[in-house]
Amino acid sequence: MDNEFILQAYWDYHAGRITEDSWKSERSKAKVAANKALSQNDTAKVLSILFSRLYTLRNQLIHGGATYLSSANRQQLKDCCGILEKLVPSIIEIMMDSADKIWGEAVYPLINNN
């Protein structure tokens, strides 16, 4: 969680969308929020922060400069893969145990084009 490369504000600064002071302020606020959530055992907030960071890394891989066999992003990629190895089976288990629940409307529903 303490890696600027998976904090969106860092990339917003480098893209010229925000100032250096803004990104550093966001980094400080993010650290405080993460530490507070961890200290209060606020699992929902911790996961929200974590998934936001994972999404930023995903965007770097899909839309950015990290490519197959490159050296860019390897440490954060390794860390995030380790986290996902633990989380994904639990998420699947929760979903399977709750198969009778309505999870909301599908964002990308099946479209029949006959």
Secondary structure, 3 states (H helix, E strand, C coil): CCCHHHCHHHHHHHCCCCCHHHHHHHHHHHHHHHHHHHHCCCHHHHHHHHHHHHHHHHHHHHHCCCCCCCCCCHHHHHHHHHHHHHHHHHHHHHHHHCCCCCCCCCCCCCCCCC
